[in-house]
Amino acid sequence: MSLASGDHEAHGVPEDRPATPRDALAATPWLRSVSQNVLDDLAGHAVLHRLPGGSIVFEQSETPAFAQFLIGGSVELLGVRGRDESFVELIRPVDLLLPAAVLNCQPYLLRARVLGEASLLMVQAESFRQAVTSDHAFCLAVLGCQAAQFRRRVKQVKNLGLRSAEERVGCYLVRLTGSVPPGTPVHLPMEKRLIASELGMTRETFSRSLGAMARHGIRVEGDLVTLDDAASARTRFALDPLIDGAEDFHPLQAKGA
């Protein structure tokens, strides 16, 4: 039996890690329109940093000293109250971690914690802000990044507000298995408690919903998900591109560029 990783699974760090901050910036697709001089200057105020799983990247209420590009692995964003945590989003490369806090010199609203292992490019916050305010192409690239982040959040709000708990779980699993042939088991990409939180429900409700999937052609055994009856599953849990579609970056182009 072959196993496939779902489209959400990106825990490891690629073997071809950038060797220098400049390499990391050059490898970021949505910075391709930014001039070499600007990238050189940013790289001169940046460091590469690797963190093991479970490491705290930054805490809620902390004021950012760096703009942090996630270039490998994955990072979970969490709301915190006392000892309680609420999962908000899983960030995958290449993306900026809560850039609004950096741009506005305001405290982070969430905790960031590494899931698995992660590689970060850390650019000094002041240098990042200076590049945004002085270079049109870099400003447009960051704006495009934030636009994609905003659209992801809107899709998540729509998913929570327009679907029942069973529908949210079913659509999540259909999307997870969408890139492999029916009958191929796929691993859940993270702990069930985190998936439940992402889908806006308790762990108990999530477990009950998983148990109901079999009658719709989705078999769940431990952390393995298998689409046994694709037609039944995709009919019951029809995906909506305005909720379930991937949100790619679309950097803005300056007029005449």
N, C-alpha and C positions, 0 to 999 in steps of 0.2 A: 504494500500500500504506500503510495507516494503522498507526501504532505506538501501543502503550499502555504506560503505566508500570505495573509490577507493584504488588501491594498492599504490598510492602516498600519501595517507593521514596518517600523523603521527604527528599531531599538539600537542596532549596532552602528558602529561608525565605519564608513567605507575605508577599504584598505588604502586607496589612493588619496590619503589626506594631503591637503596643501602643506607645503614645507615652510612657507613664510606667510605673514599677513598679506603681502602683496599678491601672492599666488591665490590666496583665499578670495580676495576682492576680484581678481581677474576671472575666477571660476564662478562668480555669482552672475547668473544669467541676466537678471534685471538691472545690472550695472554696466551693461555693454555699451551704452551710449555715453557713459561718463568719461571724461578726458583722462588720459594717462597721468597728467600732472596732478589732478585731484585725487586719483587713486594712490599715487605715490605719496602725497601728503597725508592722506588718511592712514596708509600703511606705516608711515613714520611715527604715528601716534597710537599704534595698535599692538596687541600681543595675541598669540594663539594660546588657548587654554583648554586642556582636556580634563574632564571630570568623570569620576565613576558614578555608577547608579546610586541613587539616593542622596546625592550631593545637593545642597541648597545653592542655587545660582544667586538668588537674591530673595530678601524677605519682603512681605507686605509692609508698607509704610517706609521702606528704605528709599532714600533719595539717590537716584542713579549717578554713579561716577563714570560709567561707561555705557555706550551703545553696544548691545550684544547681538551679534549675528550668530544664529545657530547654523553651523555648516556641516554637522554630522550628528547622528543619533536623534534623540527626541527629548523634549522637555515638557512636563505637565505644569499647567498653570492652575493654582488652587486659591480659592477664597478661604480665609482663616478667621475664626472667632474662638478665642481661647484655645482649647485643645482640639476643636472640631475643624475639619477641612471639608471643603466642597470643591469637587473637580469642576473646572471651567472649560479647559480646552487642552488638547495635545498638540504641541507645536513641532513641526517637522522641517527639515532643511529644504531650501535655504530661506530663512526668515529672520526678521528682527523680533526680539523679545520686548513687547510692550514699549514701542518707540515713543508713544505719546508722552510718557513720563519723562523720557530723556529730552524731548523737544521742549516741553513746558517747564522743565526743572521742578517737577512735582513728584511726590512720593508714589512708588508703585502701589497699585490697588490690589495686587495679587502676589502670592508666593510662587516662585519658579523652582521646580525640583527636577533633577535629571532622572529619566526613566531609562534604565539600561546603562549606557555610557554616552557621553556627548562631547563634541568638539565645538568650541566657541571662538569667534573672532571678537575681541573686545577692543573697541575704539574709544579713546578718551571722549567723554561726553561733550566737552567744549569744542573739540576739533570736529566732532560730528555735527554739532549745531552750526559751527562756522561754515562747514561745507554746504549744509542745507541752505543757509542764508546767502551764500556768495556764488554758488554754482547752480545754474538753472537746470542742467541735466540731472545732477544728483538730487536736487529738490524734487523733480518730476519722478525720479525712480523711487524715492522714499514715499512720495504721495501715492504712487501706484501700489506699493507694498501695503500702505495703510488702507487703501481702498479694498484690496483683496481681503485683509483682515476684517474690515467692517462687514463685507458681504458674507463672510463665513459666519459671523456672529448673528446677522439677520437670518440666515438660513437655519441656524440652530434655534433661534427664538420661534421661527415658523414651525419647525419640527415639533417643538415642545407644545405649542399652542394649538396646532391643527390636527394632531394625531393622538389616538389613544395610546396607552402604555404598550399594548400588544402590537399595534402598528409601528411604533417607534422601534421596538425590538426586532420585529420582522423585517422592516426596511433596512435596518442596520445590518442584519445577517445576510439579506439578499445582496446588498452592496458589497459586503465583505467577501462573498463567494463569487462575485460577478466576473472576476478576472481568470477563473479556472473552470475547467470542464465540469459539468454536473457529476456528482459522485466522488469528487476529489476533496478530501478533508482539508479544512483550513483552520489554523490556530487562531483563537481569539487573540487580539494584539496586545491586550493588557489585562490586569486583574479585573474580575467581574465587578468588584465594588466600584472601580473607576468607570467602567462602562455604564453601570447603573446610574452613577452620578451624572455622567455626560448626557444620558438619556432622560434625566429628570425624574428619577424614581429611586425607591429604596432597594437595597440588595434583595430583600425578600420578594418585592414585586417583580424585580428582574428575573429571579429564579423561577417564579410562577409562570412568567411569560415564556421563558425558555422551555418549560415543560409543555406549553401549549403549541409549540412550533411543529411538533411531529405531525399533527393532523393537517398541516399545510405544506408538507413535503420537505421540512427542514429538520434534520436530525442533529441533536446536540448531545455529545458525550464528553463530559469533563470540559476541557477547553478546546475541543475539536468540533467544528461545524461542517456538516455535509449537506449539500443540496441534492436530495434524493429525487424530488419531483419538481423540476425547474418551472414547468408550466403552472402548476398549482401555486407554488410560492410566489412567482412573479405576478400572478393574477391577484392573489390576496394582498400582496404587499407591493403594489405598483410604485416604482420609483418616480419621483418628480424632479426633473433637472433643476428646477428653481428652489429645491430644498436639498436634494441629494447629489447634485452635480459637483464635480471638483471645481474649486475656485482657483484658477490659474492667475498668475501675475500678468498684468498688461501694462507695462511701463508707458507712460505718456510720452509722446514725441513732441519736441519743440517745433513750432511752425517753421517750415522750410528745411527741417533736418532730414 
